[in-house]
Amino acid sequence: MRMDVADLHRFYESPLGKHVQKYLTKRIAELWPDAVGDCVVGYGYTIPYLNQFLLRAERVISLMPASQGAVFWPGNEKNKVALTEDNIIPLLDQSVNRLLFVHGLEGSEDTRLLLREAWRVLVDGGRLLIVVPNRRGLWARFPRFPFGIGQPYSGYQLYTLIEESLFTPFKPSYGLYLPPVESSLNLRFAETWERLAPLWCKKMGGVVITEAKKLVLSRILERPRGWRSRIFVPAPMPLGSGK
């Protein structure tokens, strides 16, 4: 299930939506500070977060699934949006350096197919960044807002799903601690919420954010030491110690 593109656009034009955009844009910039010369592609409804790459990346494209709908973007340039079939990324193999999912994975009816498509189009060493509703957070309980639509995930669930799709995921992080309430008082304390709430309830943020890397031999070369089975090698008995 996906939210209609008109409702998504309306949300991001609201005061609450502008805070969500500001906060998540900052988090994405922290994870991807440098995209010079890269091909950056967003899937879902990512145009609020792709603007920061327009002047840095070589190419920026926004893909929007048919069940959601599409809008023209950016307003003062040639259109960079394409309407696609659900769970399909209509790009050439190994043609993308960075792939961003926002309002994308949680609405998919076949997440594994979508992640296989992500694997196919990313270059070796390419980066995948996924933002989804947090199962433990407040936003997942309010279906009138975008992060209350679709399948929410815990950090562990998202990490496992990405790992099973042959990516090498990094440790999940959490964000968007501002309650989903459209009131001026709530928005007045937005910065306070985002600064202090992680100190008390780190895993209660509205979204889970996970970055992953495409490494062809990741399952062999990057297996953590703690996962290796222990092998007992007996030491030779010193000469003359036997009876």
N, C-alpha and C positions, 0 to 999 in steps of 0.2 A: 504494500500500500504506500502510495506517495501523495504528498500534498500538491495541489495544483500550483502551477508556476505563478499564477496571478496572486494567490494567497502568500506565496513565498516572497514575491516582490513587495507586497503590501506590508508584510511583517518587517522586512529589512528597511522600509521607509519609516517605520514607527520609532519612537524614542527608545523603546526596549530593544528593538532589532538593531538600531545603530550602536547600542552598547555591545551587543553580541558580536557584531561585525568588527568593532574596534578591538575588542578583547581577543577574539580568535585570530584576527589579522596579525596582531602582535605575537601571538604564540606561534603562528606559522612562520613569521619572519625570523623568530628565534631559532627555529629548527632548520629553515632554509634561508640563511642570510645571503647566500651567493648563488645566483642562477644565471650568471652571465654566459651567453652563448648557448643556453640550454633550450630544449623544446619542453614547455610546461603545458600539461593538459589537465583540465579539471573535469570530473564526472559527477553528475547530480545537479546541484545548484551551487556553483562555485564562483559566480561572477563577483560577489562582494569581496572575495579573497584573491582573485586573480589580478586585480588592478595593480597591485604592488609589483607584479612581474612584467608589466607591459613595456617599461623602459629598460629593463635589465636582460630579459630573456630574448633569444633569437626569434622564437615563435611561441605564441600563447593561443590555446584553443579551449573552448568550453563545450563539452558534450552534454546534452540534456536528454534523458530517456523519454520515449514517446508517451508513457503513462503519466508523466509530469507535465510535459509541454515545454515550449522554448520561447525566449524573448530575444530581441535584437540587442547586441552588445559588441563593442562599446558605442555609445551614442554618437560620437563625433568622428568615428573612423569606419573603415570597412568592417562588415560583420565578421565576428570570430566565433560564432555559435553554430553548432550543428545539431539537428534533431536526430537521435539514433534509436534503434530498436533496444528494448530493455535487455540489459546484461550483455550487450554487444558494444565493443569499442572498434569502430570501423577505421582502423589505422593499420599501416604496414607493420610487419614484424620488426621488433627492435628499432623503433622510430621515435621513442619518447625517452627523455632523460628523467623527468619528474612527473608523477601522476598523483593528483590530489582528489580524494573522495570526500565531499561534504554533502549531506542529504542524499547520499548515493547508495552506500552499502546496506543501510538499515531498511531501505524500501525494496530491495531486490528479492525476487522470488526464487532465485538460484544464485546464492552468494558464491558458491564454488566455481560456477561457470564464469561469473563476473571477475573473480580473482584470477582464474586461468587466462582470461582475456588481458588482464592487467600484466600478468607475467609475460604473455606473448609480445605485447607492444613495447615493453620496457627494454632498454639496452642492458647489456651485462653491467652490473654495478648501478643500475638505475634505482631511483628512490620512489617509494610509495608512501603516501601520508594519508591516514584515514581518521576522520572525525565522526564519531557516532554517539547517539544518546547513551548515557550511563545508566545501567539498570538500577543502581542504588540512588541515583540523583532525583531531585524534584522534577526536573524538566520532563522526564520520561512519563510522568503522571499527569501531564497537561496536554491532551491531544489537540487543543486549539492552537498550539505553537509548533513550529517545525520539528523541534527535538522531542516532541511527544508523539510523533508519527513513526510507524514502522517498528522494527525489531531492535530493542535496546540490548546492550552488551555489558558485561563486566569486563574489567581489564584482562582477567585470565581467559575469558571466552574469546575475546578479540585476538589476543596473543596466540591462542591455540589455533584458531581458524586461519590466521595468517601463516603460521608456521606449517600447518598441514597443506597449505597451498604453495609450498616450496620456497617461500620467502624467508629471509632471516630477520625476524622482528626485533626491535629494540624494546626496552622496558616501557610499558604503557604509562602515560601520565594523565592527570585529570584537570579539568578546568570548568569555567563558567559557574561560579558559586553564587552569583546573584540570583535570588528567587525569581521565578517566572511570574512576576506581578507587575502589571502596568499601572504604577502609581508614581507620582513625582517624588514622594518621600523615599520609596524604594530605590529609585534611580539616583537620588541625591547621595545615597550611601554606597553606590556601586563600587567605587574604588576601595572602600573599606571592606566590603564583602570579599572582593577578589584578593585583597592583601592578607586579611586575618583568617578567613574561613579555612584555608588549607592547613593552618596551624592546629586546628581543632578537629577537623573532619576531612582529611586529605582525599579520601576515596568517595566523597559524597558530591563531587562536582557534577554539573549537568551533562558533561561530555567526557568520553574517553578519547584520548589522542595517542595514536601509535604510528611510528614510522618504521618502515621495513626496507630492506635492501635486497635486490635481486643478485644472488651469487649462485652461479651454476653448480659449484661444488660446495655450497654452504653446509650441507648436512655432514660432510666429511671433514672439511678443513676448519670449520668454526664450531665444532662440538665442544661445549665447555668441559673442562677437566673433571668436574664433579659428576658427569654422566658416564665416565669410563669405568668399566668394571675393574676391580682390584685383582692383581695377579700375584700369587705367592711364588717366590723364587727361593728355594732352599739354599742356604750357604754351604759350601763344601766343608766337610769335617777335617780339621787339622790332622796332619800325618802323625801317627804315634798315639793318637788319643783313643783308638779302639783297643779292646781287650782280647 
